[in-house]
Amino acid sequence: MSLLHDEFAQASGLRYLNHAAVAPWPKRATQAVTRFANENLSIGARDYPDWLKVERSLRERLTRLLNAPTTADISLVKNTSEALSFVAFGLDWREGDQVVISDQEFPSNRVVWEALKRFGVEVLHVDLNVADPEAVLLNTCGPRTRLLSISAVQYARGLRMDLQRLGHGCRQRGVLFCVDAIQQLGALPFDVQDYDCAFAMADGHKWMLGPEGLGVFYCRSDLRQQLKLHEYGWHMLENPGNYEFDEWEPARTARRFECGSPNMLGAMALEASLSLLEEVGMVKVGSALAERVQWLQDGLVGIPGAQLLSPPDPERRAGILNFRLDHWDNLALFERLRDEQVVCAQRGGGIRFSPHFYTELRVIDETLAVLRQLADG
């Protein structure tokens, strides 16, 4: 615990419960970026080969985090939306094809599919407020369904999907399975092979504790060359170091989706943050996070007028807990919590709390005490 206290030396009085939005960095990420900045100041890119070693280490850590078969399946992208766009505008659509999504998706995993309307692609929105949402999603997949795209954990109220069941069901139906993993990757163990993922993507700035502007895109090896490319440049070539060529071809690995110069600054930070998650271990990270979310839930149910909006079943949750408080407007409650240095978000008709594995129980207890006072007031 002393390690985590040192890594997350946050401002006194701060109650940070907003990892489902943008997470604070651990100290080691800050130190990595500081070293990188100082190196740029003093010697520039003299030691660029050492920077590439860090980038390779990042790819290796991401490969392990997703349990991808090899680093060749991993692409470093700007964000989740870019990776989703690679899929949506890379597949060879036919008029009448269908995409199945849920009615609770973050815009990134909705707008990109609805943008295919001009190609004659139909998007089916499935209501998840049912007893068995996986069954409804899979039963919606008909003979014209090409792809099912779902968030591993729904961003607003935190419903966690059974990805293994969905992936296996898609395989049986011949449907491609695409997972927006941003609300699970770094919070709980994740396994693209066990889930039969065709594609998976996530930003680094939430549960992976990294910076904005750098994410990961997993593309199953047999599908890489099936995605039409729309971005071209020196970095996505099979031989990126050969600048004087007459003929060229895209890289055979997932680097084919990385058209230009890498975000080396972001790589320094994210690689350091992932080293912490690996040091702790994702099983322990997930267990510690579950303990904190349960601690929050147990405290909330004891507050008069508090209504839980997130699933009460721990198997249906990751790191998000959403609630509302009787006699309080959500905006007014959000502003009062912000005044008390409780960092959270308004989502899904309530207030969304999202601690992480390192969050001190004291922070949760202090937040619950603030809520009790507001409920009594």
C-alpha angles and dihedrals in degrees: 000000000000088000092055093044089054093045094051105039094163126179117286112267094016115137104194112194101149108093090128086069112032122338129214115249122247115243093255091061091051090049092049092053092045091052090048092050093048091048090052089050096050107031107004115209096338091123097041091140088065090053089055089055089059090049090051090050089052091053090049092050091049090049090055093042091056094032089233116173095243142350086257087076093058126089125184108225137176095247147326093278092057092051092048089050091053087059099040095048096033100060119088101243126198124205109267095030115139135217120199120211135154130259091241101060125134108247092257090067095042110038094051092059095041087054087068091070091101088063091054094256116150121214117209115203113207123206108235095190092098136102094254110026094170091058092051092048093050094043089054089060106097135171092287095050112113100171143014114206120188139162112245087225122015109244101223108045099010103242107174116213127220095243095179091057093045093047094049091046091052092050091053090051096044091244123142113241117217121183127197094208099179096114095047109033106096093013101066135007113283129196123186092187096051090047094048090232118185089188136005131176141174143168119242098225101081124048093354088064094226137125129284115259100050128080143149133254121195115197120181109244097240091054101048097090092041091068111087112230121234099173124063135181146125098288097057094058125109089240104031094170094061106087098170105062136140096199130031142176134195117264114272090223127069087273083088086085093057104083103176148011114334127248092250094170091055091045091057092054099041094046090054093047092050090051087063093050089050092047091054094037125235094251090058091042091054093046093049091047092050090052091054095047090049090049089055093047093049089051095046095052088057093057114093111246097012112136119194113223097178123082110279092211110094090215088062095053141071118174103322127098119177126188144153132216124226116249091016127108108223094234092049091048091048091052093048091051090049089053087057090052092252104147109206139124143246109240140146097007095308147049115295120214119189118175123177133224093272096049109125115239086229089067090054093046092050091050092050090050090054090051092050090054091049092048091051093046 
